[in-house]
Amino acid sequence: MSKVLIVDDDAINRMILKGMLHKEGHQVIEVENGKLAVDCFMLEKPDVILMDIMMPVMSGYEAIKLIKELTEDQYVPIIALTAMTDEEELAKCLSCGADDFLTKPFSQIVLMAKIQAAIRMQGLYSTIRQQRDQIESNRQELEQEQEKASKIYKRMTKKSEIVGLSLRHHMSPMSLFNGDMLLSARSSDGVSYIFLGDATGHGLPAAVGAFPVRDIFYAMVEKGSSGDEIINELNRKLVDIFPVEFFLCGVMLVISADKKSYFIWNGGMPDVVIYRPDEKKIINKIRSANLPLGIAASDSFNAEFIEVDVKDDDSIIIYSDGVTEAQRSEGEYYGEQRFLNTIEKSLPFQVIDTVLKDIKEYCGDSSQSDDVSLIEYTVTQA
């Protein structure tokens, strides 16, 4: 049984409608003008409203608008009652918020059909609202779980031995979890190791996939292993644990204890850029000559490093593809060439700030589509 509010200044009309509705088993409330209808709606919370349009004190048009404002996210169907048959007037009933209309004199068959249709629509709306609320509740619960997991992840990855003031970095995850990983440490004999990894995809799966790298890296640096030994061990371990479609691109920079020698291994990452600020030019790019980690077995994997010629104040720039694949709203990528041009406009020690500012200007308010990592190591051979 539904509760129906009848709003009509004509007592006879109210009596006729009330009789029809009682006959069908509906509970009826009746008032004679729009103002009382608004007050009654707030008090009684009817399921359906039959609203006359032309009334004293407050017209049906005004009452419908006010009631619709009060319903917020609830759906309370309002059927406008009118003696008018002009199409513009009937359209006005709907434009002010009525869900349907019924012309006088009333047909009981049509009236009941419209009420039943309104009640079905109300039930459908209620179901959708419940599903929406459940989805929102699930979303909030998942978000809370992700935040907790993120805190645990950050604590587990907190150890970082960034090598001196020569290394500046920026890391911006697309989501709570970062699929890019920056690790740096110095061995007991003074050799420095810097590793930037970019796992397949982004978010939690990428972060979990990159996580084993951390423990292997720090343990082997502490043990005094060479760069190729660390890379080989990382690859061996990741081949064992990664599914077929998963891999880890990476760059490792190894700096000798006397800071005279610099070695780079690049496996699937963008070119490592050597920038000479005093000449305002890029003097070298170290392309990837190796497979990413976690793809090939040891007997077909290359862990050979390349020695690079650098001098004091040169910048060694390592970055993930999230930098060059940053997109503006039109879908165009920031791109490697613009990235390189921006580097050549940079002052010493300011490559990261200059690039990030240019990406922001290029992309505007476009949302980030991948993890973004950018490292600038300034050579100091003294």
HUQUI-V477418 format. One line per field, one symbol per residue. ss: DSSP state (A for helix, B for strand, O for the rest). A space follows every 10 residues. Layout:
# HUQUI-V477418
ss=???
This chain:
# HUQUI-V477418
ss=OOBBBBBOOO AAAAAAAAAA AAAOOOBBBB BOOAAAAAAA AAAAOOOBBB BBOOOOOOOA AAAAAAAAAA AOOOOOBBBB BBOOOOAAAA AAAAAOOOOB BBBOOOOAAA AAAAAAAAAA AAAAAAAAAA AAAAAAAAAA AAAAAAAAAA AAAAAAOOOO OOOOOOBBBB BBOOOOOOOB BBBBBBOOOO OBBBBBBBBO OOAAAAAAAA AAAAAAAAAA AAAOOOAAAA AAAAAAAAAA AOOOOOOBBB BBBBBOOOOO OBBBBBBOOO OBBBBBOOOO BBBBBBOOOB OOBOOOOAAA OOOOOBBBOO OOOOBBBBBO AAAAOOBOOO OOBOOAAAAA AAAOOOOOOO AAAAAAAAAA AAAOOOOOOO OBBBBBBBOO OO
